[in-house]
Amino acid sequence: MYVEKVDIGSVNFSKKTIHHIETLFEEFGYNQVFGREDVMDLVGL
């Protein structure tokens, strides 16, 4: 399955938000389900 990658740098997100998105994608990718607790643990919120 091919999914086109979106250039998140072209969207009006803060650098911190972009970093969190990249961190989540690196950890979970396309094929893993994750929840709020996973996000909180991974990005330190």
C-alpha distances in whole Angstrom, upper triangle without the diagonal:
4,6,10,12,16,19,21,24,24,25,28,27,30,29,29,27,24,25,24,21,20,22,20,17,18,19,16,13,10,11,15,17,20,23,26,28,25,25,29,29,26,28,31,32
4,6,9,13,16,18,21,21,22,25,25,27,27,27,25,22,23,23,19,18,21,19,16,17,19,17,13,10,12,16,18,21,24,26,28,25,25,29,29,26,27,31,31
4,6,9,13,14,18,18,18,22,21,24,23,24,21,19,20,20,16,16,18,17,13,15,17,15,11,9,12,15,17,19,21,24,26,23,22,26,27,24,24,28,28
4,6,10,12,15,15,15,19,19,22,22,23,20,17,19,19,16,15,18,17,14,16,18,17,13,11,15,17,19,21,23,25,27,25,23,27,28,25,24,28,29
4,7,9,12,12,13,16,16,19,18,19,17,14,16,16,13,12,15,14,11,13,16,15,12,11,15,17,18,19,22,23,25,23,21,24,25,22,21,25,26
4,6,9,9,9,13,13,16,16,17,15,12,14,15,12,11,15,15,12,15,17,16,14,13,17,19,20,20,22,23,25,23,20,23,25,22,21,24,25
4,5,6,7,11,11,14,13,15,13,10,13,14,12,11,15,15,13,15,18,18,16,16,20,21,22,22,24,24,26,24,21,24,25,22,21,24,24
4,5,5,8,8,10,10,12,10,7,10,11,9,9,13,13,12,14,17,17,15,16,19,20,21,20,21,21,23,21,18,21,22,19,18,21,21
4,5,8,7,9,8,11,10,7,10,13,11,11,14,16,15,16,19,20,18,19,23,23,24,23,24,24,26,24,21,23,24,21,19,22,22
4,7,8,11,11,14,13,10,14,16,14,14,18,18,17,19,22,22,20,21,24,25,26,25,26,26,28,26,23,25,27,24,22,25,25
4,6,9,11,13,11,9,13,14,12,14,17,17,17,19,22,21,20,20,24,24,24,23,24,23,26,24,21,23,25,23,20,23,22
4,7,9,12,10,10,13,14,13,15,18,18,18,21,23,23,22,23,26,26,26,24,24,23,26,25,21,22,25,23,20,22,21
4,6,8,6,6,10,11,10,12,15,15,16,18,20,20,20,21,24,24,23,21,21,20,22,21,18,19,21,19,16,18,17
4,5,5,6,9,10,11,12,14,16,17,18,20,21,21,23,26,25,25,22,22,20,22,21,17,18,20,18,15,17,16
4,5,5,6,9,10,11,12,14,15,16,18,20,20,22,25,24,24,22,22,21,22,21,17,18,19,17,14,16,16
4,5,5,6,9,10,10,12,14,15,17,18,19,21,24,23,22,20,20,18,19,18,14,14,16,14,10,12,12
4,5,5,6,9,10,11,12,14,15,16,17,19,21,20,20,17,17,15,17,16,12,13,15,13,10,12,12
4,5,5,6,9,10,11,12,14,15,15,17,20,20,20,18,18,17,19,17,14,15,17,14,12,15,15
4,5,5,6,9,10,11,12,14,15,17,20,19,19,17,18,17,18,16,13,14,15,12,9,12,13
4,5,5,6,9,10,11,12,13,15,18,17,16,14,14,13,14,12,9,10,12,9,6,10,10
4,5,5,6,9,10,10,11,12,15,15,15,13,14,13,15,13,10,12,14,11,9,13,13
4,5,5,6,9,10,10,12,15,15,16,14,16,16,17,14,12,14,15,11,10,14,15
4,5,5,6,9,10,13,15,14,15,13,14,14,15,12,10,12,12,8,7,11,13
4,5,5,6,7,10,12,11,11,9,11,11,12,9,7,10,11,7,8,12,13
4,5,5,5,7,10,10,11,11,13,14,15,12,11,14,14,11,12,15,16
4,6,6,9,11,11,13,13,15,16,17,13,12,15,14,11,12,15,17
4,6,10,11,9,11,10,13,14,14,10,10,13,12,9,11,14,16
4,7,7,5,7,7,11,13,13,10,10,14,13,10,13,16,17
4,6,6,9,10,13,16,17,13,13,17,16,14,15,19,20
4,6,8,11,14,17,18,15,15,19,19,16,18,21,22
4,7,10,13,17,18,15,16,19,19,17,19,22,23
4,6,10,14,14,11,13,16,16,14,17,20,20
4,7,11,12,10,11,14,15,14,16,19,19
4,7,8,6,7,11,11,11,13,15,15
4,6,5,6,9,10,11,12,14,13
4,5,5,6,9,10,11,12,10
4,5,5,6,9,10,10,9
4,5,5,6,9,10,10
4,5,5,6,8,8
4,6,6,5,5
4,6,5,7
4,6,8
4,6
4
